[in-house]
Amino acid sequence: MAVSRIGIVAKRGLRAAEHLSALDAWLAERGIEPVYETDTAALAPSASSRQRLTREDLPNAVDLIAVLGGDGTLLAMAARIAQSGRDVPILGVNFGSLGFLTEIRIDEIYSSLQSVVDGTAVFESRKMLRAEAARDGSRFDTRILLNDVVFTKGALSRMIELSVWVDGAFVTRVKADGLIVASATGSTAYNLAAGGPIVHPSADALVLTPIAPHTLTNRPVVIPGAATVEVRAHVADGDDVFVTYDGQSGYPIQQGDVVRVATADERIRLVKAQSRSYFELLREKLKWGER
């Protein structure tokens, strides 16, 4: 792919001025124009003479976006790329302690960027989710996201109740602290912490995982990726039920609200770390398979 402009997005508040300045110089030496996300520009002294754009506008102006931070920063940009309708890949550099999506280490930034410039980079296409919320039969919200749609109770709420359908067939009425509808990519996020299965990101699947269910037989279920999941909330007086998207945003839902989740048409492309496979990543991040 031809690369002439690269967007740079860093986690808000990240102390990375030195890395940002070095990255700016590396790109400029190769005739590639750095374009900074507005908040990121404030972290980089070298950005004073560069173009600055909002996170919403950045995908329309660049050929690649380099994300410096953690998975949350990458998730936020993935949603904005999907909204733009452009096929802009992300190179995610991990500045945190985990980072399943931002899998490229700091010392691999330049070799990974060079592979993109040279046309030798390996890209991995990840399926995204589309969520639509309706109230009284009218849709009031639509989201494109990468990891998960999560239904949770408020701080002082009792257990919540959610009815779940898959492709129009009733599945169960979940009584729990919440419910996660995750993509294969999202299986190593909140789903994993809640006891759900690890699903290889190339698998065409969705995962339904109750959070601390009242009934022990309410176990995680893996369903076909082509399925449509429908969740209806049963909100008692005095209870709060929230839906959140990729842990980035959300809102309270009311009695009778319906949220439908399915695999989206949109995809996101991630630059792969050249030195590690997915299973090596599991071992590195989770100490998976170790005693």
Stockholm file with secondary structure:
# STOCKHOLM 1.0

chainA/1-291         MAVSRIGIVAKRGLRAAEHLSALDAWLAERGIEPVYETDTAALAPSASSRQRLTREDLPNAVDLIAVLGGDGTLLAMAARIAQSGRDVPILGVNFGSLGFLTEIRIDEIYSSLQSVVDGTAVFESRKMLRAEAARDGSRFDTRILLNDVVFTKGALSRMIELSVWVDGAFVTRVKADGLIVASATGSTAYNLAAGGPIVHPSADALVLTPIAPHTLTNRPVVIPGAATVEVRAHVADGDDVFVTYDGQSGYPIQQGDVVRVATADERIRLVKAQSRSYFELLREKLKWGER
#=GR chainA/1-291 SS CCCSEEEEEECTTCCCHHHHHHHHHHHHHTTCEEEEEHHHHTTCGGGGGSEEECTTTGGGTCSEEEEEECHHHHHHHHHHHHHHTCCCCEEEEECSSCCSSSCBCGGGHHHHHHHHHHTCCCEEEEEEEEEEEEETTEEEEEEEESSEEEEEECTTCCCEEEEEEETTEEEEEEEESEEEEEESGGGGTHHHHTTCCCCCTTSCEEEEEEESCSSTTCCCEEEETTCEEEEEEECCTTCCEEEEETTTEEEECCTTCEEEEEEEEEEEEEECCTTCCHHHHHHHHHCTTCC
#=GC SS_cons         CCCSEEEEEECTTCCCHHHHHHHHHHHHHTTCEEEEEHHHHTTCGGGGGSEEECTTTGGGTCSEEEEEECHHHHHHHHHHHHHHTCCCCEEEEECSSCCSSSCBCGGGHHHHHHHHHHTCCCEEEEEEEEEEEEETTEEEEEEEESSEEEEEECTTCCCEEEEEEETTEEEEEEEESEEEEEESGGGGTHHHHTTCCCCCTTSCEEEEEEESCSSTTCCCEEEETTCEEEEEEECCTTCCEEEEETTTEEEECCTTCEEEEEEEEEEEEEECCTTCCHHHHHHHHHCTTCC
//
